Amino acid sequence: MKLRSPLAPLVVCLSVVLTSGSLSAESLSGGEFQSIFDGESLEGWKARDMSYWSVRDGAITGQSTPENPCTSNQFMVWQGGDVADFELKLKFRVTGNGCNSGVQFRSVLNPDGLPVGYQADIYQRGPYLGGVCDELHSRKGPELLTANGQKTVIDASGKRTATNLGGKATMKPPGEWNDYHITAQGQHIILRINGVKCSELIDQEEGHFDLKGILGLQLRSGEPMTVQFKDILLKQL
């Protein structure tokens, strides 16, 4: 009879941890992309008001309707811990007149459930699509730190210097999925949509740059809309 290795139970336990939808930031520090959404449930994710959120089409879905209007921004927050230096890949699509959303990262949650920090913006078109915003910002300049198609360097005093990247993000036709790729390492942030490097930020402003914080998905207040996120892969650097 073949003897069972004493390491077998440990291997089984590790396999369970690595396939869980509620992976912690610490368990993702091995340098590989890991799924943080199981495609079937909201395990490992939480929002202040869950009435706006569900899983449809294998995606985390945020929806506001005339019957359940969104009067203040809502966020579905990953419960696996803070992110610092990381890469995030996901697919998204938005429908409705609002079509305004984003991916919140390296942020701090206020008691009212609203985060303060960086957001990789989602919009129909224009400078906000693929730009880096500072949600609930308190800086002297505008909340849009770097626009679609630009690289912006913010020095310690807050002065912003922008140059063109040579490419801009565009959304695919309604109903199709778009790819978002976010890379944050130190004070350097790069966003890509559908394979195009659409914005780059070097943020050195004292008292304002963020190096660590929560990861979340936004449903913007305003007109009825639906936003969906799927195939969410995180790699801690």
PAGU-192365 format. One record per residue (C-alpha): residue number from 1; x, y, z. Coordinates in nm, 2 decimals, always signed. Example, Ala and Ser with C-alpha at 12.3 -4.5 7.8 and 13.67 -1.06 7.14 Angstrom:
REM PAGU-192365
+------+--------+--------+--------+
! rodo !      x !      y !      z !
+------+--------+--------+--------+
!    1 !  +1.23 !  -0.45 !  +0.78 !
!    2 !  +1.37 !  -0.11 !  +0.71 !
+------+--------+--------+--------+
This chain:
REM PAGU-192365
+------+--------+--------+--------+
! rodo !      x !      y !      z !
+------+--------+--------+--------+
!    1 !  +0.00 !  +0.00 !  +0.00 !
!    2 !  +0.13 !  +0.35 !  -0.10 !
!    3 !  +0.20 !  +0.56 !  +0.21 !
!    4 !  +0.04 !  +0.91 !  +0.21 !
!    5 !  +0.28 !  +1.20 !  +0.24 !
!    6 !  +0.26 !  +1.39 !  +0.57 !
!    7 !  +0.26 !  +1.70 !  +0.36 !
!    8 !  -0.06 !  +1.62 !  +0.18 !
!    9 !  -0.30 !  +1.79 !  +0.42 !
!   10 !  -0.08 !  +2.10 !  +0.40 !
!   11 !  -0.10 !  +2.10 !  +0.02 !
!   12 !  -0.47 !  +2.07 !  +0.03 !
!   13 !  -0.50 !  +2.36 !  +0.27 !
!   14 !  -0.28 !  +2.58 !  +0.06 !
!   15 !  -0.49 !  +2.49 !  -0.25 !
!   16 !  -0.81 !  +2.60 !  -0.07 !
!   17 !  -0.64 !  +2.93 !  +0.03 !
!   18 !  -0.52 !  +3.01 !  -0.32 !
!   19 !  -0.86 !  +2.96 !  -0.48 !
!   20 !  -1.06 !  +3.15 !  -0.22 !
!   21 !  -1.25 !  +3.46 !  -0.33 !
!   22 !  -1.14 !  +3.63 !  +0.00 !
!   23 !  -0.77 !  +3.61 !  -0.04 !
!   24 !  -0.58 !  +3.85 !  +0.18 !
!   25 !  -0.32 !  +4.10 !  +0.06 !
!   26 !  -0.05 !  +3.90 !  +0.24 !
!   27 !  -0.14 !  +3.58 !  +0.06 !
!   28 !  -0.10 !  +3.76 !  -0.28 !
!   29 !  +0.25 !  +3.88 !  -0.22 !
!   30 !  +0.42 !  +3.60 !  -0.42 !
!   31 !  +0.44 !  +3.80 !  -0.74 !
!   32 !  +0.17 !  +3.62 !  -0.94 !
!   33 !  -0.17 !  +3.74 !  -1.05 !
!   34 !  -0.45 !  +3.59 !  -0.84 !
!   35 !  -0.82 !  +3.61 !  -0.88 !
!   36 !  -0.99 !  +3.81 !  -0.61 !
!   37 !  -1.35 !  +3.76 !  -0.74 !
!   38 !  -1.50 !  +3.41 !  -0.78 !
!   39 !  -1.74 !  +3.51 !  -1.05 !
!   40 !  -2.04 !  +3.37 !  -0.86 !
!   41 !  -2.08 !  +3.56 !  -0.52 !
!   42 !  -1.97 !  +3.87 !  -0.34 !
!   43 !  -1.76 !  +3.67 !  -0.10 !
!   44 !  -1.46 !  +3.89 !  +0.00 !
!   45 !  -1.63 !  +4.21 !  -0.11 !
!   46 !  -1.85 !  +4.45 !  +0.09 !
!   47 !  -2.04 !  +4.78 !  +0.04 !
!   48 !  -2.20 !  +5.02 !  +0.29 !
!   49 !  -2.53 !  +4.98 !  +0.10 !
!   50 !  -2.56 !  +4.63 !  -0.06 !
!   51 !  -2.89 !  +4.71 !  -0.23 !
!   52 !  -2.70 !  +4.85 !  -0.53 !
!   53 !  -2.48 !  +4.55 !  -0.58 !
!   54 !  -2.52 !  +4.19 !  -0.71 !
!   55 !  -2.35 !  +3.93 !  -0.93 !
!   56 !  -2.48 !  +3.91 !  -1.29 !
!   57 !  -2.32 !  +3.78 !  -1.60 !
!   58 !  -2.03 !  +3.65 !  -1.39 !
!   59 !  -1.95 !  +4.01 !  -1.28 !
!   60 !  -1.98 !  +4.23 !  -0.98 !
!   61 !  -2.27 !  +4.46 !  -1.08 !
!   62 !  -2.36 !  +4.80 !  -0.95 !
!   63 !  -2.69 !  +4.94 !  -1.06 !
!   64 !  -2.90 !  +5.24 !  -0.98 !
!   65 !  -3.26 !  +5.27 !  -1.10 !
!   66 !  -3.55 !  +5.51 !  -1.08 !
!   67 !  -3.69 !  +5.30 !  -0.80 !
!   68 !  -3.35 !  +5.28 !  -0.62 !
!   69 !  -3.16 !  +5.60 !  -0.72 !
!   70 !  -2.80 !  +5.65 !  -0.63 !
!   71 !  -2.78 !  +5.99 !  -0.45 !
!   72 !  -2.43 !  +5.95 !  -0.32 !
!   73 !  -2.13 !  +5.76 !  -0.46 !
!   74 !  -2.13 !  +5.39 !  -0.36 !
!   75 !  -1.83 !  +5.16 !  -0.33 !
!   76 !  -1.78 !  +4.79 !  -0.33 !
!   77 !  -1.46 !  +4.73 !  -0.13 !
!   78 !  -1.23 !  +4.43 !  -0.14 !
!   79 !  -1.20 !  +4.28 !  +0.21 !
!   80 !  -0.86 !  +4.13 !  +0.15 !
!   81 !  -0.66 !  +4.42 !  +0.31 !
!   82 !  -0.48 !  +4.72 !  +0.18 !
!   83 !  -0.29 !  +4.74 !  -0.15 !
!   84 !  +0.04 !  +4.92 !  -0.18 !
!   85 !  +0.26 !  +4.84 !  -0.49 !
!   86 !  +0.05 !  +4.62 !  -0.72 !
!   87 !  -0.09 !  +4.55 !  -1.06 !
!   88 !  -0.46 !  +4.50 !  -1.12 !
!   89 !  -0.63 !  +4.37 !  -1.43 !
!   90 !  -1.00 !  +4.35 !  -1.48 !
!   91 !  -1.28 !  +4.38 !  -1.74 !
!   92 !  -1.56 !  +4.64 !  -1.72 !
!   93 !  -1.86 !  +4.77 !  -1.91 !
!   94 !  -2.11 !  +5.04 !  -1.83 !
!   95 !  -2.46 !  +5.12 !  -1.96 !
!   96 !  -2.70 !  +5.40 !  -1.91 !
!   97 !  -2.69 !  +5.78 !  -1.93 !
!   98 !  -2.45 !  +5.82 !  -1.64 !
!   99 !  -2.17 !  +5.58 !  -1.76 !
!  100 !  -1.95 !  +5.72 !  -1.48 !
!  101 !  -1.75 !  +5.49 !  -1.25 !
!  102 !  -1.40 !  +5.40 !  -1.15 !
!  103 !  -1.16 !  +5.18 !  -0.96 !
!  104 !  -1.06 !  +5.32 !  -0.62 !
!  105 !  -0.72 !  +5.23 !  -0.49 !
!  106 !  -0.47 !  +5.32 !  -0.21 !
!  107 !  -0.76 !  +5.50 !  -0.04 !
!  108 !  -0.89 !  +5.55 !  +0.31 !
!  109 !  -1.25 !  +5.51 !  +0.40 !
!  110 !  -1.43 !  +5.79 !  +0.58 !
!  111 !  -1.69 !  +5.70 !  +0.85 !
!  112 !  -1.96 !  +5.78 !  +0.59 !
!  113 !  -1.82 !  +5.50 !  +0.36 !
!  114 !  -1.67 !  +5.74 !  +0.11 !
!  115 !  -1.30 !  +5.69 !  +0.02 !
!  116 !  -1.03 !  +5.95 !  +0.00 !
!  117 !  -0.76 !  +5.87 !  -0.25 !
!  118 !  -0.68 !  +5.77 !  -0.60 !
!  119 !  -0.93 !  +5.66 !  -0.86 !
!  120 !  -0.87 !  +5.51 !  -1.21 !
!  121 !  -1.16 !  +5.68 !  -1.38 !
!  122 !  -1.42 !  +5.52 !  -1.61 !
!  123 !  -1.62 !  +5.76 !  -1.83 !
!  124 !  -1.77 !  +5.76 !  -2.18 !
!  125 !  -1.49 !  +5.96 !  -2.34 !
!  126 !  -1.28 !  +6.27 !  -2.29 !
!  127 !  -1.01 !  +6.35 !  -2.04 !
!  128 !  -1.16 !  +6.15 !  -1.75 !
!  129 !  -1.17 !  +5.82 !  -1.93 !
!  130 !  -0.85 !  +5.64 !  -1.82 !
!  131 !  -0.74 !  +5.94 !  -1.61 !
!  132 !  -0.62 !  +5.93 !  -1.24 !
!  133 !  -0.85 !  +6.13 !  -1.01 !
!  134 !  -0.82 !  +6.22 !  -0.64 !
!  135 !  -1.15 !  +6.13 !  -0.49 !
!  136 !  -1.27 !  +6.38 !  -0.23 !
!  137 !  -0.95 !  +6.57 !  -0.29 !
!  138 !  -0.82 !  +6.86 !  -0.08 !
!  139 !  -0.55 !  +6.97 !  -0.31 !
!  140 !  -0.52 !  +7.32 !  -0.46 !
!  141 !  -0.56 !  +7.19 !  -0.82 !
!  142 !  -0.85 !  +7.00 !  -0.98 !
!  143 !  -0.93 !  +6.64 !  -0.88 !
!  144 !  -0.82 !  +6.51 !  -1.22 !
!  145 !  -0.45 !  +6.46 !  -1.15 !
!  146 !  -0.36 !  +6.34 !  -1.50 !
!  147 !  -0.59 !  +6.32 !  -1.80 !
!  148 !  -0.65 !  +6.06 !  -2.07 !
!  149 !  -0.34 !  +6.07 !  -2.30 !
!  150 !  -0.12 !  +6.25 !  -2.06 !
!  151 !  +0.18 !  +6.20 !  -1.83 !
!  152 !  +0.17 !  +6.43 !  -1.53 !
!  153 !  +0.45 !  +6.50 !  -1.28 !
!  154 !  +0.34 !  +6.66 !  -0.95 !
!  155 !  +0.63 !  +6.80 !  -0.75 !
!  156 !  +0.65 !  +6.83 !  -0.38 !
!  157 !  +0.49 !  +7.18 !  -0.38 !
!  158 !  +0.19 !  +7.06 !  -0.59 !
!  159 !  +0.30 !  +7.21 !  -0.92 !
!  160 !  +0.18 !  +6.99 !  -1.21 !
!  161 !  +0.37 !  +6.94 !  -1.54 !
!  162 !  +0.18 !  +6.75 !  -1.81 !
!  163 !  +0.31 !  +6.61 !  -2.14 !
!  164 !  +0.14 !  +6.40 !  -2.41 !
!  165 !  +0.18 !  +6.03 !  -2.42 !
!  166 !  +0.08 !  +5.99 !  -2.78 !
!  167 !  -0.21 !  +5.76 !  -2.72 !
!  168 !  -0.56 !  +5.79 !  -2.57 !
!  169 !  -0.81 !  +5.54 !  -2.43 !
!  170 !  -1.13 !  +5.47 !  -2.61 !
!  171 !  -1.43 !  +5.26 !  -2.50 !
!  172 !  -1.55 !  +4.97 !  -2.70 !
!  173 !  -1.91 !  +4.97 !  -2.84 !
!  174 !  -2.19 !  +4.95 !  -2.58 !
!  175 !  -2.23 !  +4.59 !  -2.44 !
!  176 !  -1.87 !  +4.49 !  -2.51 !
!  177 !  -1.61 !  +4.44 !  -2.23 !
!  178 !  -1.32 !  +4.67 !  -2.18 !
!  179 !  -0.98 !  +4.59 !  -2.03 !
!  180 !  -0.84 !  +4.80 !  -1.75 !
!  181 !  -0.48 !  +4.75 !  -1.63 !
!  182 !  -0.36 !  +4.95 !  -1.33 !
!  183 !  +0.01 !  +4.96 !  -1.21 !
!  184 !  +0.11 !  +5.14 !  -0.90 !
!  185 !  +0.47 !  +5.13 !  -0.77 !
!  186 !  +0.59 !  +5.39 !  -0.53 !
!  187 !  +0.48 !  +5.73 !  -0.65 !
!  188 !  +0.45 !  +5.61 !  -1.00 !
!  189 !  +0.10 !  +5.51 !  -1.15 !
!  190 !  +0.03 !  +5.39 !  -1.50 !
!  191 !  -0.32 !  +5.32 !  -1.64 !
!  192 !  -0.40 !  +5.12 !  -1.96 !
!  193 !  -0.74 !  +5.06 !  -2.12 !
!  194 !  -0.78 !  +4.81 !  -2.40 !
!  195 !  -0.40 !  +4.77 !  -2.43 !
!  196 !  -0.34 !  +5.15 !  -2.47 !
!  197 !  -0.12 !  +5.33 !  -2.21 !
!  198 !  -0.36 !  +5.62 !  -2.15 !
!  199 !  -0.23 !  +5.80 !  -1.84 !
!  200 !  +0.08 !  +5.82 !  -1.62 !
!  201 !  +0.12 !  +5.99 !  -1.29 !
!  202 !  +0.43 !  +6.07 !  -1.08 !
!  203 !  +0.28 !  +6.21 !  -0.76 !
!  204 !  +0.53 !  +6.37 !  -0.52 !
!  205 !  +0.31 !  +6.63 !  -0.36 !
!  206 !  +0.38 !  +6.63 !  +0.01 !
!  207 !  +0.09 !  +6.54 !  +0.23 !
!  208 !  -0.12 !  +6.41 !  -0.06 !
!  209 !  +0.04 !  +6.12 !  -0.24 !
!  210 !  -0.09 !  +5.78 !  -0.12 !
!  211 !  +0.13 !  +5.47 !  -0.10 !
!  212 !  -0.12 !  +5.23 !  +0.06 !
!  213 !  -0.50 !  +5.18 !  +0.11 !
!  214 !  -0.82 !  +5.00 !  +0.02 !
!  215 !  -0.92 !  +4.87 !  -0.32 !
!  216 !  -1.28 !  +4.94 !  -0.44 !
!  217 !  -1.52 !  +4.96 !  -0.73 !
!  218 !  -1.74 !  +5.27 !  -0.77 !
!  219 !  -2.11 !  +5.32 !  -0.87 !
!  220 !  -2.14 !  +5.69 !  -0.93 !
!  221 !  -2.43 !  +5.90 !  -0.81 !
!  222 !  -2.66 !  +6.05 !  -1.07 !
!  223 !  -2.88 !  +5.91 !  -1.35 !
!  224 !  -2.97 !  +5.54 !  -1.36 !
!  225 !  -2.68 !  +5.33 !  -1.48 !
!  226 !  -2.52 !  +4.99 !  -1.46 !
!  227 !  -2.15 !  +4.91 !  -1.42 !
!  228 !  -2.00 !  +4.56 !  -1.42 !
!  229 !  -1.66 !  +4.43 !  -1.33 !
!  230 !  -1.53 !  +4.08 !  -1.39 !
!  231 !  -1.20 !  +3.87 !  -1.42 !
!  232 !  -1.05 !  +4.07 !  -1.14 !
!  233 !  -0.68 !  +3.98 !  -1.10 !
!  234 !  -0.44 !  +4.13 !  -0.85 !
!  235 !  -0.07 !  +4.10 !  -0.82 !
!  236 !  +0.12 !  +4.25 !  -0.52 !
!  237 !  +0.46 !  +4.37 !  -0.62 !
+------+--------+--------+--------+
